[in-house]
Amino acid sequence: MVQTLPVSTAILGFGNPVRADDGVGVYVAQQLQEALEGVEKCQVFDMGTSAFEVLFQLKAHQRIILIDAVVNTGEATGTIYRLPASEVEAQIEEDPLVFLHGLKWNQALSYARKILGDDYPEEVEVYLISVEDTRFNVGMSDEAKAGADRVVALLKERLQNE
């Protein structure tokens, strides 16, 4: 029987925890940092709002999992969407004036694909959690937290059992 090694996985949680439900990705990352401690070949990053840093986190991994909030879906707060990054990856803007502070993670993925070439991870997937409240406020709604907790449980089980 051939035993396969776990895929090197980076989990990147995005969001702004002082903008109410927008902090769901950061919350998921913080929960998974504890839950997956000791899981081989898995790193969890609290990315906050630092999208351009994505480029530098991708190279050493075969799989990247991104978690973030999504607004105005028409679905209930806490609804989870799982999709391949190709569904949300932004077109590369060939603009020499693209500013790092204005770059979003989906744009950073497109730049990463171009810059890293063959070193771009084989598998990139995105978990988006539907939110409504992104006002300046520390703390999430119960519905957003419930959606985030479902993503934590799903990823914890999946990665611990690989």
Phi, psi and chi 1 to 4 in degrees:
 res  aa     phi    psi   chi1   chi2   chi3   chi4
   1 MET       -  128.7  177.1 -179.2 -142.3      -
   2 VAL   -90.3  128.0  176.8      -      -      -
   3 GLN  -100.4  129.1 -176.1  176.0   10.8      -
   4 THR   -94.8  145.8   58.9      -      -      -
   5 LEU   -78.8  150.8  -65.4  173.4      -      -
   6 PRO   -61.2  146.9  -11.6   19.6      -      -
   7 VAL   -72.7  135.7  172.6      -      -      -
   8 SER   -68.1  118.0  176.7      -      -      -
   9 THR  -121.5  133.5  -58.7      -      -      -
  10 ALA  -113.4  130.6      -      -      -      -
  11 ILE  -109.9  124.9  -61.4  171.7      -      -
  12 LEU  -117.4  114.6  -51.7  172.1      -      -
  13 GLY  -100.1  122.1      -      -      -      -
  14 PHE  -108.6  156.2  -69.0   90.5      -      -
  15 GLY   144.2  174.0      -      -      -      -
  16 ASN  -121.6  104.7 -172.3  -19.2      -      -
  17 PRO   -67.1   -8.0   14.9  -20.1      -      -
  18 VAL  -100.6   13.6  -61.7      -      -      -
  19 ARG  -119.2   49.4  -56.5  -79.1  -52.1  176.8
  20 ALA    52.8 -123.3      -      -      -      -
  21 ASP   -66.2  -15.2  -69.4  -10.2      -      -
  22 ASP   -61.4  -17.4 -173.5   51.4      -      -
  23 GLY   -82.0    9.2      -      -      -      -
  24 VAL   -60.9  -38.8  -66.0      -      -      -
  25 GLY   -65.6  -39.8      -      -      -      -
  26 VAL   -65.7  -42.4  168.9      -      -      -
  27 TYR   -58.8  -46.5  171.2   81.7      -      -
  28 VAL   -59.9  -45.2  169.0      -      -      -
  29 ALA   -60.3  -45.0      -      -      -      -
  30 GLN   -62.6  -42.0  -68.8  168.2  -12.8      -
  31 GLN   -65.7  -40.8  -61.5  -57.5  -55.0      -
  32 LEU   -73.3  -27.6  -72.4  173.4      -      -
  33 GLN   -57.6  -41.4  -77.4  172.3  -24.1      -
  34 GLU   -76.6  -46.2  -69.5 -179.9   31.9      -
  35 ALA   -66.9  -31.2      -      -      -      -
  36 LEU  -104.5   11.0  -63.5  175.2      -      -
  37 GLU   -58.1  127.7 -169.9  173.9  -28.7      -
  38 GLY    91.1   -8.5      -      -      -      -
  39 VAL   -74.7  122.0  173.0      -      -      -
  40 GLU   -63.3  139.1 -170.2  177.1  -22.1      -
  41 LYS    61.4   34.4  -67.5 -164.4  163.7 -140.9
  42 CYS  -136.1  124.8 -175.1      -      -      -
  43 GLN  -122.6  141.9  -70.0 -176.3  -77.0      -
  44 VAL  -119.1  131.9 -178.7      -      -      -
  45 PHE  -122.1  128.2  -59.9   92.8      -      -
  46 ASP   -86.8  100.7  173.0  -13.4      -      -
  47 MET   -86.5  -13.5  -60.8  -61.1  -68.7      -
  48 GLY    54.7 -122.0      -      -      -      -
  49 THR  -113.3   22.8   57.4      -      -      -
  50 SER   -92.7   70.5  -55.9      -      -      -
  51 ALA   -62.4  -40.3      -      -      -      -
  52 PHE   -65.9  -25.1 -155.7   72.5      -      -
  53 GLU   -63.8  -16.1  -71.0  179.4   22.6      -
  54 VAL   -51.8  -42.3  168.8      -      -      -
  55 LEU   -52.6  -39.7  -64.9  175.5      -      -
  56 PHE   -86.8  -12.3  -54.7  102.8      -      -
  57 GLN   -91.8  -15.9  -53.8  -60.5  -22.0      -
  58 LEU   -80.9  -33.5  -62.5  177.8      -      -
  59 LYS   -57.7  -39.2 -168.2  171.0 -176.5  177.6
  60 ALA   -87.2    8.4      -      -      -      -
  61 HIS  -126.4  149.4  -57.3  -77.9      -      -
  62 GLN   -90.3  -20.0  -69.2   93.2   25.9      -
  63 ARG  -136.4  135.7  176.0  173.0   51.6 -155.4
  64 ILE  -123.7  134.2  -56.0  -64.5      -      -
  65 ILE  -121.2  121.5  -59.8  171.7      -      -
  66 LEU  -107.8  141.1  -65.0  104.5      -      -
  67 ILE  -127.8  131.4  -58.5  104.9      -      -
  68 ASP  -155.9  171.3 -157.9   -1.9      -      -
  69 ALA   -87.8  153.8      -      -      -      -
  70 VAL  -134.4  134.0   60.7      -      -      -
  71 VAL  -107.6  153.9 -177.8      -      -      -
  72 ASN    63.1   44.2  -61.3  -34.1      -      -
  73 THR   -87.3  -19.4   63.6      -      -      -
  74 GLY    84.5   -5.1      -      -      -      -
  75 GLU   -98.9  167.4  -63.1  -65.6  -30.8      -
  76 ALA   -64.8  145.9      -      -      -      -
  77 THR   -56.0  134.4  -62.4      -      -      -
  78 GLY    98.0   -9.1      -      -      -      -
  79 THR   -63.6  136.7  -60.8      -      -      -
  80 ILE  -107.1  136.9  -60.8  167.7      -      -
  81 TYR  -120.4  130.2  -58.5   89.1      -      -
  82 ARG  -118.7  124.9  178.1 -179.0  174.9 -149.2
  83 LEU  -150.9  157.1   53.0  154.1      -      -
  84 PRO   -70.1  149.1   21.4  -27.5      -      -
  85 ALA   -59.6  -27.8      -      -      -      -
  86 SER   -59.8  -23.0   60.4      -      -      -
  87 GLU   -73.7  -23.6  -65.9  -67.9  -40.7      -
  88 VAL  -123.0   -3.6  -67.4      -      -      -
  89 GLU   -63.3  128.1 -169.3  173.1  -64.7      -
  90 ALA   -77.5  154.2      -      -      -      -
  91 GLN   -67.3  143.4  -69.6  -67.1   94.7      -
  92 ILE   -66.9  130.4  -66.9  175.7      -      -
  93 GLU   -96.9  109.6  -64.1  176.8   23.6      -
  94 GLU   -77.4   64.6  -63.5  -66.4  -14.7      -
  95 ASP  -123.0  114.5 -178.5   -8.3      -      -
  96 PRO   -65.9   -9.5   23.0  -30.3      -      -
  97 LEU  -101.7   15.9  -62.0  176.9      -      -
  98 VAL   -65.1  125.3  168.5      -      -      -
  99 PHE   -96.7  139.2  -64.5  100.7      -      -
 100 LEU   -59.1  -37.7  -62.6 -177.1      -      -
 101 HIS   -72.3  -18.8  -65.7  -68.0      -      -
 102 GLY   -98.4    0.3      -      -      -      -
 103 LEU   -83.2  130.3 -167.4   67.8      -      -
 104 LYS   -95.2  163.4  -65.2  177.8  174.3   34.8
 105 TRP   -63.0  -33.9   62.8 -101.1      -      -
 106 ASN   -69.0  -30.6   58.6  -23.7      -      -
 107 GLN   -72.6  -40.1  -66.1  168.1  -45.9      -
 108 ALA   -60.2  -35.7      -      -      -      -
 109 LEU   -61.8  -41.4  -78.7  176.3      -      -
 110 SER   -66.1  -39.2   65.3      -      -      -
 111 TYR   -66.4  -39.7  -79.5   97.9      -      -
 112 ALA   -60.6  -42.2      -      -      -      -
 113 ARG   -58.5  -42.6 -178.0 -179.4  -60.0  -78.9
 114 LYS   -70.4  -46.1 -178.4  175.9 -178.4  178.1
 115 ILE   -72.3  -42.8  -68.6  167.4      -      -
 116 LEU   -82.6  -21.3  -63.5  176.3      -      -
 117 GLY    54.1 -119.8      -      -      -      -
 118 ASP   -67.9  -16.4  -69.1  -19.0      -      -
 119 ASP   -86.4    0.2  -71.2  -30.6      -      -
 120 TYR   -67.2  136.5 -170.7   77.4      -      -
 121 PRO   -56.0  145.7  -23.1   32.8      -      -
 122 GLU   -67.2  -33.6  -61.5  167.2   15.2      -
 123 GLU  -130.8  122.1 -176.4 -178.5  -18.7      -
 124 VAL  -130.9  122.7 -178.8      -      -      -
 125 GLU  -130.4  156.9   60.8 -172.7   61.3      -
 126 VAL  -128.1  134.2  179.0      -      -      -
 127 TYR  -111.6  119.1  -73.1   83.0      -      -
 128 LEU  -111.2  136.1  -61.5  174.3      -      -
 129 ILE  -114.1  121.3  -57.7  166.9      -      -
 130 SER   -65.7  130.8 -180.0      -      -      -
 131 VAL  -135.5  161.0  -56.9      -      -      -
 132 GLU  -119.7  -40.8  -67.2  -65.2  -35.0      -
 133 ASP   -93.6  110.1 -174.5    3.0      -      -
 134 THR  -123.1   23.5   59.0      -      -      -
 135 ARG   -69.6  161.6  -66.4  173.4  -69.1  167.6
 136 PHE   -64.3  105.8 -177.8   73.3      -      -
 137 ASN  -169.6  129.6 -175.9   28.1      -      -
 138 VAL   -81.5  130.2  176.5      -      -      -
 139 GLY   108.3  146.0      -      -      -      -
 140 MET  -104.2  161.2  -65.2 -178.2  -65.5      -
 141 SER   -70.6  158.7   67.2      -      -      -
 142 ASP   -60.4  -36.7  -68.8  -20.3      -      -
 143 GLU   -68.0  -42.7  -63.3   84.4    0.4      -
 144 ALA   -66.0  -42.1      -      -      -      -
 145 LYS   -63.0  -39.1 -174.8  176.3  179.5  -61.1
 146 ALA   -63.1  -42.2      -      -      -      -
 147 GLY   -62.8  -43.5      -      -      -      -
 148 ALA   -62.5  -41.8      -      -      -      -
 149 ASP   -63.6  -34.4  -73.6  -22.6      -      -
 150 ARG   -66.1  -39.0  -73.0 -167.0  -55.8  -84.4
 151 VAL   -66.4  -42.3  172.1      -      -      -
 152 VAL   -57.6  -49.1  168.4      -      -      -
 153 ALA   -62.9  -43.6      -      -      -      -
 154 LEU   -62.3  -48.7 -172.4  146.9      -      -
 155 LEU   -70.6  -36.7  -69.0  174.7      -      -
 156 LYS   -60.4  -50.1  178.5 -179.2  169.8 -174.9
 157 GLU   -62.7  -46.2  179.5  179.0  -15.2      -
 158 ARG   -61.0  -48.2  174.0  177.7  164.7 -166.9
 159 LEU   -78.4  -28.8  -65.5  166.7      -      -
 160 GLN   -73.8  -23.6  -75.2  178.9  -25.8      -
 161 ASN   -98.9    5.2  -67.1  -37.3      -      -
 162 GLU   -80.8      -  -76.7 -171.9  -21.3      -
